[in-house]
Amino acid sequence: MARHSKAQRILTHSQVWTALDRLAERAGMSPSGLARRSGLDPTTFNKSKRITADGRERWPSTESVSKALAATNSSIDTFVQLIGDGARGLQSVPLLALAQAGSGGHFDESGFPAGRGWDEVALPQASDEHAYALEISGDSMKPAYRDGDIIVVSPGTPIRRGDRVVLKTSDGEVMVKELKRRTTRTLELQSLNPAQADRTLDAEDVAWIARIVWASQ
């Protein structure tokens, strides 16, 4: 008798979500940014929404996928191609809104992601295993960064003069600046927005500093 092999699952849960992640990445957005652009609840495409509380896979609705395609001016053929491409050349990194970064519990003493409140996003691979992403909100950093842009931060990458950096002060302030000059005593920082004043900080007042290695522009 001929054997009947078990039917293969043609489309997987992870493939569909990976395609949505890559659709967002191609448009220079996070999954939450794509959801907002699509007129959906910002958490619609978040990783936390992909599995139910009892461990079942939750699939995106055809309506939400359709709205995401319309928001990015993409065709269903493009989406199918993204399913086939998978996460090639991408790395899943922790994602947090920059506006939340100053609140307690999101970073350890070394400036590495810690605690709860982080989401995840698929972005171009970084060589630093501690790399993470921050989503810009508002227009205070224009023209360098716009509302919804994502920056990848690498705590393990050496920093040189002229690099764009994220730093946290000992009193909890988180800022994005360009490093003009660094000595054992002070850090001179240039604002990305010409309308804002530059800053000079005492080195002892800086909890941590990390280099920006990629932006979704």
Backbone as JSON, one array per atom type, in Angstrom:
{
  "sequence": "MARHSKAQRILTHSQVWTALDRLAERAGMSPSGLARRSGLDPTTFNKSKRITADGRERWPSTESVSKALAATNSSIDTFVQLIGDGARGLQSVPLLALAQAGSGGHFDESGFPAGRGWDEVALPQASDEHAYALEISGDSMKPAYRDGDIIVVSPGTPIRRGDRVVLKTSDGEVMVKELKRRTTRTLELQSLNPAQADRTLDAEDVAWIARIVWASQ",
  "N": [[0.84, -1.19, 0.0], [0.41, 2.25, -0.68], [2.14, 4.82, 1.03], [0.82, 7.51, 2.88], [2.02, 10.59, 3.22], [2.3, 12.91, 5.94], [0.5, 15.9, 5.67], [2.12, 18.89, 4.81], [2.51, 21.96, 6.57], [1.67, 24.76, 4.95], [1.75, 27.54, 5.34], [3.12, 29.3, 7.98], [2.71, 30.45, 11.36], [4.85, 32.03, 12.36], [6.04, 32.84, 9.97], [4.16, 34.6, 8.82], [4.05, 36.67, 10.72], [6.72, 37.45, 10.69], [6.87, 38.46, 8.12], [5.26, 40.73, 8.39], [6.81, 42.16, 10.21], [9.02, 42.64, 8.62], [7.86, 44.13, 6.61], [7.24, 46.43, 8.01], [9.85, 47.22, 8.66], [10.94, 47.74, 6.14], [9.57, 50.02, 5.55], [10.66, 51.74, 7.3], [9.75, 51.72, 9.93], [8.62, 50.75, 13.24], [6.87, 47.76, 14.41], [4.71, 48.74, 15.96], [4.6, 51.34, 15.03], [3.88, 50.88, 12.38], [1.35, 49.83, 12.79], [0.02, 52.07, 13.83], [0.22, 53.79, 11.62], [-1.43, 52.42, 9.94], [-3.9, 52.87, 10.93], [-4.67, 51.36, 13.07], [-4.92, 49.93, 16.41], [-2.06, 50.77, 18.33], [-0.76, 48.56, 19.46], [-1.36, 46.36, 17.97], [0.33, 44.84, 16.25], [2.34, 44.08, 17.93], [4.79, 42.01, 19.56], [3.91, 40.88, 21.92], [1.26, 40.46, 21.47], [1.04, 38.27, 19.89], [0.84, 35.76, 20.86], [-1.57, 34.11, 22.8], [-2.82, 34.46, 26.21], [-3.07, 31.89, 27.18], [-1.25, 30.52, 25.72], [-1.78, 30.0, 23.02], [-1.42, 30.38, 19.46], [-1.81, 33.54, 18.02], [-3.15, 34.91, 15.19], [-2.63, 37.52, 12.74], [-5.34, 39.51, 11.55], [-6.97, 39.33, 8.34], [-7.92, 41.77, 7.59], [-6.32, 43.59, 9.05], [-3.82, 43.06, 7.93], [-4.34, 43.83, 5.31], [-4.76, 46.6, 5.67], [-2.23, 47.33, 6.55], [-0.72, 46.84, 4.27], [-1.83, 48.72, 2.55], [-1.12, 51.05, 3.88], [1.6, 51.11, 3.55], [1.82, 51.22, 0.89], [2.05, 48.81, -0.53], [1.89, 45.69, -2.34], [-0.05, 42.62, -2.38], [1.5, 40.68, -3.51], [4.05, 41.54, -2.86], [3.96, 41.13, -0.11], [3.75, 38.35, 0.01], [6.23, 37.7, -1.02], [7.84, 38.66, 1.04], [7.16, 36.87, 3.0], [8.36, 34.59, 1.99], [11.03, 35.42, 2.01], [11.56, 35.57, 4.68], [13.34, 36.21, 7.68], [15.77, 37.02, 6.68], [18.97, 38.29, 7.03], [18.21, 39.85, 9.15], [17.85, 40.83, 12.59], [16.46, 40.13, 15.71], [15.78, 42.56, 18.01], [15.59, 44.15, 21.26], [13.01, 46.57, 21.77], [12.1, 49.88, 22.58], [10.17, 52.75, 23.39], [11.62, 55.92, 23.04], [10.75, 57.93, 24.73], [10.06, 56.55, 26.99], [12.4, 55.69, 28.03], [13.71, 57.0, 30.08], [12.43, 56.36, 32.43], [12.42, 54.3, 35.37], [14.0, 51.03, 35.62], [14.32, 50.02, 33.03], [16.9, 49.76, 32.09], [20.09, 48.29, 32.97], [22.92, 48.87, 35.21], [24.99, 49.09, 33.44], [23.92, 50.05, 31.17], [22.58, 48.26, 29.58], [19.72, 46.65, 28.07], [17.04, 45.91, 30.27], [14.67, 44.42, 32.57], [11.06, 44.77, 32.38], [8.66, 45.77, 29.82], [9.8, 46.1, 27.38], [9.53, 45.67, 23.85], [9.88, 43.81, 20.78], [11.73, 44.01, 17.72], [12.42, 43.37, 14.29], [15.41, 44.05, 12.79], [18.19, 45.26, 10.75], [21.09, 43.23, 11.15], [23.14, 43.53, 14.04], [26.44, 43.67, 15.4], [26.7, 43.57, 18.09], [25.64, 41.85, 20.86], [24.14, 42.97, 22.82], [22.73, 44.98, 21.67], [20.07, 47.32, 21.1], [16.85, 48.81, 20.29], [15.45, 52.07, 19.86], [12.5, 53.98, 19.66], [11.77, 56.97, 18.11], [9.9, 59.74, 19.27], [7.86, 62.5, 18.52], [9.05, 65.76, 17.32], [11.41, 66.88, 18.18], [14.0, 66.29, 17.52], [14.42, 66.8, 14.87], [16.29, 68.03, 12.08], [17.51, 65.55, 12.07], [16.35, 63.16, 13.17], [13.05, 61.88, 12.84], [9.61, 61.82, 13.94], [8.64, 58.59, 14.84], [10.83, 57.34, 13.67], [13.36, 54.79, 13.97], [16.1, 54.01, 16.0], [19.1, 52.16, 16.29], [20.95, 51.1, 19.0], [24.17, 50.51, 20.24], [25.71, 49.3, 22.91], [28.2, 48.09, 23.12], [29.89, 49.05, 21.16], [32.72, 50.96, 20.25], [33.09, 54.47, 20.97], [33.5, 57.47, 19.2], [34.64, 60.84, 18.6], [32.21, 62.9, 17.15], [30.34, 60.94, 16.74], [26.91, 59.94, 16.9], [25.04, 59.6, 19.84], [23.39, 57.88, 22.58], [22.66, 58.75, 25.84], [22.53, 58.45, 29.41], [21.88, 60.32, 32.27], [22.97, 60.62, 35.71], [20.78, 61.43, 37.15], [18.67, 60.38, 35.8], [17.9, 61.39, 33.3], [17.47, 60.86, 29.85], [19.06, 61.23, 26.78], [19.55, 62.11, 23.3], [22.31, 62.82, 21.44], [25.08, 64.44, 19.69], [28.43, 63.53, 20.01], [30.79, 65.84, 20.77], [33.2, 66.33, 22.1], [35.26, 64.58, 24.41], [36.53, 64.16, 27.6], [38.42, 63.12, 30.5], [37.05, 64.38, 32.42], [34.82, 65.83, 31.44], [31.98, 65.88, 29.14], [31.26, 67.07, 26.01], [28.45, 67.94, 24.24], [26.59, 68.01, 21.26], [23.53, 69.31, 20.15], [21.04, 67.72, 18.15], [19.04, 69.08, 16.96], [19.15, 72.22, 15.63], [17.9, 74.33, 16.91], [18.0, 73.85, 19.57], [19.92, 74.11, 22.58], [23.42, 73.3, 22.99], [25.04, 70.86, 25.14], [27.04, 70.49, 28.09], [28.42, 68.13, 30.12], [29.42, 66.91, 33.34], [31.67, 64.22, 33.63], [31.26, 62.46, 35.74], [28.58, 62.67, 36.14], [27.34, 61.17, 34.24], [25.62, 58.29, 33.68], [25.66, 56.17, 31.83], [26.76, 55.73, 28.42], [26.14, 55.25, 24.95], [26.7, 54.22, 21.58], [24.95, 55.19, 18.6], [24.19, 53.11, 15.99], [22.7, 52.64, 13.75], [19.95, 53.86, 11.8], [16.51, 54.16, 10.89], [16.19, 55.46, 8.26]],
  "CA": [[0.0, 0.0, 0.0], [1.19, 3.49, -0.72], [2.1, 5.6, 2.26], [0.35, 8.88, 2.75], [2.81, 11.44, 4.11], [1.56, 13.95, 6.66], [0.47, 17.15, 4.91], [2.96, 19.94, 5.35], [1.85, 23.23, 6.82], [2.18, 25.63, 3.91], [1.99, 28.88, 5.88], [3.29, 29.2, 9.42], [2.45, 31.62, 12.2], [6.05, 32.87, 12.42], [6.28, 33.42, 8.65], [3.27, 35.74, 8.62], [4.48, 37.77, 11.59], [8.01, 37.91, 10.19], [6.59, 39.28, 6.94], [4.77, 42.02, 8.88], [7.98, 42.84, 10.77], [9.86, 43.09, 7.51], [7.1, 45.18, 5.94], [7.46, 47.63, 8.83], [11.26, 47.6, 8.54], [11.13, 48.31, 4.8], [8.98, 51.36, 5.57], [11.35, 52.53, 8.31], [8.91, 51.83, 11.12], [8.49, 49.6, 14.13], [5.54, 47.17, 14.27], [3.7, 49.64, 16.51], [4.5, 52.46, 14.11], [3.11, 50.42, 11.23], [-0.05, 49.71, 13.21], [-0.54, 53.43, 13.9], [0.09, 54.29, 10.25], [-2.53, 51.67, 9.32], [-5.15, 53.22, 11.57], [-5.0, 50.31, 14.03], [-4.37, 50.11, 17.76], [-0.59, 50.66, 18.23], [-0.24, 47.27, 19.93], [-1.91, 45.29, 17.13], [1.37, 43.98, 15.68], [3.4, 43.85, 18.91], [5.1, 40.59, 19.83], [3.11, 40.42, 23.06], [-0.09, 40.14, 21.0], [1.09, 37.17, 18.93], [0.51, 34.54, 21.6], [-2.58, 34.4, 23.8], [-2.41, 34.2, 27.6], [-3.01, 30.45, 27.42], [-0.2, 29.93, 24.89], [-2.2, 29.72, 21.65], [-0.95, 31.33, 18.45], [-2.79, 34.51, 17.54], [-2.79, 35.33, 13.83], [-3.17, 38.82, 12.36], [-6.53, 39.39, 10.7], [-6.76, 39.73, 6.94], [-8.2, 43.21, 7.52], [-5.16, 44.33, 9.53], [-2.77, 42.91, 6.92], [-4.73, 44.67, 4.18], [-4.53, 47.99, 6.04], [-0.78, 47.52, 6.6], [-0.25, 46.91, 2.88], [-2.27, 50.02, 2.01], [-0.37, 52.11, 4.55], [2.97, 51.1, 3.02], [1.71, 51.21, -0.57], [2.61, 47.52, -0.95], [0.93, 44.76, -2.92], [-0.07, 41.29, -1.76], [2.65, 39.96, -4.04], [5.19, 41.93, -2.03], [3.82, 40.47, 1.18], [4.08, 36.94, -0.2], [7.68, 37.65, -1.17], [8.41, 38.84, 2.37], [6.98, 35.59, 3.7], [9.4, 33.7, 1.49], [12.34, 35.89, 2.41], [11.75, 35.36, 6.1], [14.08, 37.25, 8.41], [17.13, 37.0, 6.16], [19.75, 39.49, 7.28], [17.63, 40.63, 10.23], [18.09, 40.38, 13.96], [15.43, 40.59, 16.62], [16.38, 43.31, 19.11], [14.6, 44.78, 22.13], [12.54, 47.87, 21.3], [11.45, 50.7, 23.6], [9.97, 54.14, 22.99], [12.61, 56.79, 23.68], [10.08, 58.68, 25.79], [9.97, 55.71, 28.18], [13.73, 55.23, 28.42], [14.17, 57.64, 31.32], [11.78, 55.79, 33.6], [13.24, 53.28, 36.02], [13.85, 49.61, 35.38], [14.5, 49.59, 31.64], [18.32, 49.52, 31.83], [20.91, 47.99, 34.14], [23.93, 49.88, 35.49], [25.9, 49.19, 32.29], [23.19, 50.58, 30.03], [22.02, 47.18, 28.79], [18.28, 46.49, 28.29], [16.7, 45.09, 31.43], [13.32, 44.6, 33.07], [9.9, 44.59, 31.5], [8.25, 46.94, 29.05], [10.42, 46.07, 26.05], [8.94, 44.87, 22.78], [10.96, 43.36, 19.9], [11.59, 44.41, 16.32], [13.44, 42.78, 13.42], [16.18, 45.1, 12.13], [19.48, 44.76, 10.25], [21.9, 42.62, 12.2], [24.2, 44.29, 14.7], [27.45, 42.76, 15.92], [26.64, 43.63, 19.54], [24.52, 41.05, 21.36], [23.36, 43.8, 23.72], [22.12, 46.07, 20.91], [18.63, 47.49, 21.27], [16.28, 49.85, 19.44], [14.59, 53.08, 20.47], [11.62, 54.62, 18.69], [11.7, 58.41, 18.34], [8.56, 60.33, 19.29], [7.92, 63.95, 18.45], [9.92, 66.36, 16.31], [12.45, 67.67, 18.85], [15.32, 65.97, 16.98], [14.5, 67.09, 13.44], [16.04, 67.16, 10.92], [18.25, 64.29, 12.16], [15.4, 62.07, 13.36], [11.67, 62.29, 12.8], [8.67, 61.03, 14.73], [8.46, 57.24, 14.31], [12.11, 56.74, 13.28], [13.95, 53.85, 14.92], [17.55, 54.01, 16.06], [19.69, 51.0, 16.95], [21.99, 51.53, 19.91], [25.1, 49.42, 20.54], [26.54, 49.61, 24.08], [29.53, 47.5, 23.01], [30.66, 49.66, 20.06], [33.53, 52.11, 20.69], [32.54, 55.78, 20.62], [34.49, 58.45, 18.79], [34.13, 62.19, 18.43], [31.36, 63.02, 15.97], [29.31, 59.91, 16.74], [25.64, 60.18, 17.58], [24.99, 58.73, 21.0], [22.33, 57.96, 23.59], [23.27, 58.69, 27.17], [21.64, 58.63, 30.56], [22.54, 60.99, 33.37], [22.76, 59.98, 37.0], [19.46, 61.78, 37.66], [17.64, 59.69, 35.03], [17.57, 61.99, 32.02], [17.99, 60.17, 28.68], [19.11, 62.18, 25.65], [20.24, 61.73, 22.06], [23.16, 63.95, 21.06], [26.31, 64.13, 18.98], [29.58, 63.74, 20.89], [31.76, 66.79, 20.22], [34.49, 66.18, 22.78], [35.16, 63.8, 25.65], [37.75, 64.09, 28.4], [38.2, 62.36, 31.73], [36.21, 65.17, 33.33], [33.58, 66.36, 30.85], [31.49, 65.49, 27.82], [30.63, 68.16, 25.28], [27.44, 67.31, 23.4], [25.91, 68.91, 20.32], [22.13, 68.95, 19.92], [20.73, 67.37, 16.77], [18.16, 70.14, 16.49], [19.88, 73.5, 15.76], [17.17, 75.27, 17.77], [18.24, 73.51, 20.96], [21.26, 74.43, 23.06], [24.34, 72.2, 23.25], [25.17, 70.53, 26.56], [28.3, 70.02, 28.63], [28.14, 67.38, 31.34], [30.54, 66.33, 34.07], [31.74, 62.78, 33.38], [30.72, 61.73, 36.88], [27.12, 62.76, 36.1], [26.86, 60.31, 33.16], [25.48, 56.9, 34.14], [26.18, 55.38, 30.71], [26.67, 56.33, 27.09], [26.24, 54.21, 23.92], [26.71, 54.75, 20.22], [23.89, 54.87, 17.65], [24.86, 52.47, 14.86], [21.79, 52.51, 12.59], [18.67, 54.56, 11.92], [15.59, 53.7, 9.84], [15.92, 56.57, 7.38]],
  "C": [[0.88, 1.25, 0.0], [1.04, 4.24, 0.59], [1.62, 7.02, 1.97], [1.15, 9.73, 3.74], [1.92, 12.5, 4.74], [1.63, 15.26, 5.88], [1.32, 18.21, 5.59], [2.15, 21.21, 5.54], [2.46, 24.26, 5.88], [2.56, 27.0, 4.46], [2.06, 28.79, 7.4], [3.0, 30.54, 10.1], [3.65, 32.57, 12.18], [6.35, 33.53, 11.07], [5.43, 34.67, 8.43], [3.72, 36.93, 9.46], [5.84, 38.32, 11.15], [7.82, 38.82, 8.97], [6.08, 40.66, 7.35], [5.92, 42.83, 9.49], [8.83, 43.43, 9.66], [9.17, 44.19, 6.7], [7.29, 46.5, 6.68], [8.89, 48.13, 8.66], [11.54, 48.26, 7.21], [10.6, 49.75, 4.75], [9.63, 52.26, 6.61], [10.55, 52.73, 9.57], [9.05, 50.6, 11.99], [7.13, 48.96, 13.88], [4.44, 48.08, 14.82], [3.51, 50.87, 15.62], [3.69, 52.11, 12.88], [1.63, 50.32, 11.59], [-0.71, 51.1, 13.27], [-0.77, 53.99, 12.5], [-1.11, 53.63, 9.55], [-3.88, 51.99, 9.93], [-5.62, 52.19, 12.57], [-4.5, 50.69, 15.42], [-2.86, 49.9, 17.69], [-0.02, 49.32, 18.66], [-0.65, 46.1, 19.05], [-0.84, 44.31, 16.65], [2.49, 43.68, 16.68], [3.58, 42.36, 19.19], [4.23, 40.04, 20.95], [1.7, 40.01, 22.65], [-0.12, 38.89, 20.1], [0.83, 35.8, 19.55], [-0.5, 34.9, 22.67], [-2.07, 34.04, 25.19], [-2.29, 32.72, 27.9], [-2.07, 29.75, 26.44], [-0.59, 29.6, 23.47], [-1.68, 30.8, 20.71], [-2.09, 32.24, 18.03], [-2.31, 35.05, 16.2], [-3.32, 36.74, 13.57], [-4.38, 38.62, 11.46], [-6.2, 39.81, 9.28], [-7.02, 41.23, 6.78], [-6.98, 44.02, 7.96], [-3.99, 44.23, 8.55], [-3.06, 43.8, 5.73], [-4.45, 46.14, 4.46], [-3.03, 48.3, 6.09], [-0.2, 47.64, 5.19], [-0.62, 48.25, 2.26], [-1.44, 51.16, 2.59], [1.06, 52.22, 4.03], [3.0, 51.08, 1.5], [2.34, 49.95, -1.16], [1.51, 46.61, -1.48], [0.96, 43.43, -2.15], [1.09, 40.45, -2.28], [3.91, 40.28, -3.24], [5.15, 41.21, -0.69], [4.18, 38.99, 1.08], [5.59, 36.77, -0.34], [8.37, 37.79, 0.19], [8.25, 37.59, 3.21], [8.07, 34.62, 3.27], [10.78, 34.1, 1.94], [12.62, 35.63, 3.88], [12.49, 36.52, 6.72], [15.52, 37.3, 7.95], [17.81, 38.35, 6.4], [19.2, 40.35, 8.4], [17.96, 40.01, 11.58], [16.98, 40.94, 14.83], [16.09, 41.28, 17.8], [15.29, 43.91, 19.97], [14.27, 46.19, 21.64], [11.8, 48.59, 22.43], [11.26, 52.1, 23.03], [10.96, 55.01, 23.75], [12.01, 57.55, 24.85], [9.98, 57.88, 27.08], [11.34, 55.4, 28.77], [14.21, 55.83, 29.73], [13.53, 57.09, 32.57], [12.57, 54.6, 34.11], [12.96, 51.87, 35.54], [14.09, 49.12, 33.98], [15.96, 49.28, 31.29], [19.02, 49.11, 33.12], [21.99, 49.06, 34.28], [24.89, 50.09, 34.33], [25.22, 49.77, 31.06], [22.64, 49.51, 29.12], [20.52, 47.08, 29.07], [18.0, 45.54, 29.45], [15.24, 45.33, 31.79], [12.26, 44.39, 32.02], [9.61, 45.87, 30.72], [8.86, 47.0, 27.67], [9.58, 45.25, 25.09], [10.12, 44.33, 21.97], [10.67, 43.8, 18.48], [12.71, 43.77, 15.53], [14.1, 43.9, 12.61], [17.48, 44.51, 11.61], [20.39, 44.3, 11.37], [22.97, 43.55, 12.72], [25.18, 43.29, 15.32], [27.43, 42.68, 17.44], [25.42, 42.87, 20.04], [23.63, 41.85, 22.31], [22.68, 44.97, 23.0], [20.61, 46.11, 21.15], [18.17, 48.65, 20.41], [15.41, 50.79, 20.26], [13.77, 53.75, 19.37], [11.46, 56.1, 19.06], [10.23, 58.86, 18.35], [8.69, 61.85, 19.3], [8.95, 64.43, 17.43], [11.08, 67.14, 16.91], [13.84, 67.4, 18.29], [15.4, 66.15, 15.46], [15.59, 68.11, 13.21], [16.74, 65.8, 11.0], [17.32, 63.09, 12.26], [13.99, 62.64, 13.41], [10.82, 61.39, 13.68], [8.46, 59.67, 14.07], [9.74, 56.58, 13.83], [12.6, 55.79, 14.38], [15.46, 53.97, 14.84], [18.01, 52.75, 16.78], [20.91, 51.47, 17.73], [22.85, 50.33, 20.29], [26.0, 49.79, 21.71], [27.97, 49.11, 23.95], [30.4, 48.09, 21.91], [31.43, 50.87, 20.56], [32.94, 53.42, 20.17], [33.69, 56.74, 20.3], [33.84, 59.82, 18.66], [33.36, 62.28, 17.11], [30.28, 61.96, 15.88], [28.03, 60.42, 17.39], [25.48, 59.15, 18.68], [23.68, 58.9, 21.77], [23.03, 57.89, 24.93], [22.23, 58.95, 28.24], [22.44, 59.27, 31.68], [22.22, 60.28, 34.68], [21.41, 60.33, 37.61], [18.32, 61.26, 36.79], [17.27, 60.29, 33.7], [18.24, 61.22, 30.88], [17.95, 61.13, 27.5], [19.85, 61.58, 24.47], [20.99, 62.95, 21.57], [24.27, 63.48, 20.14], [27.49, 64.46, 19.89], [30.6, 64.65, 20.22], [33.15, 66.56, 20.8], [34.29, 65.44, 24.1], [36.51, 63.76, 26.34], [37.45, 63.26, 29.64], [37.23, 63.08, 32.66], [34.86, 65.59, 32.74], [33.23, 65.71, 29.52], [30.82, 66.7, 27.2], [29.73, 67.55, 24.21], [26.75, 68.35, 22.52], [24.5, 68.41, 20.08], [21.9, 68.67, 18.44], [19.8, 68.4, 16.13], [18.87, 71.48, 16.7], [19.2, 74.49, 16.69], [17.4, 75.0, 19.25], [19.7, 73.75, 21.33], [22.11, 73.16, 23.21], [24.46, 72.0, 24.75], [26.61, 70.16, 26.89], [28.02, 69.38, 29.98], [29.43, 66.95, 32.01], [30.51, 64.81, 33.86], [31.12, 61.98, 34.51], [29.19, 61.76, 36.93], [26.51, 61.89, 34.99], [26.82, 58.86, 33.64], [26.02, 55.94, 33.09], [25.98, 56.13, 29.4], [26.88, 55.22, 26.06], [26.07, 54.83, 22.55], [25.49, 54.3, 19.41], [24.55, 54.32, 16.38], [23.99, 52.35, 13.62], [20.53, 53.31, 12.86], [17.82, 54.2, 10.71], [15.22, 54.84, 8.91], [16.23, 56.22, 5.95]]
}
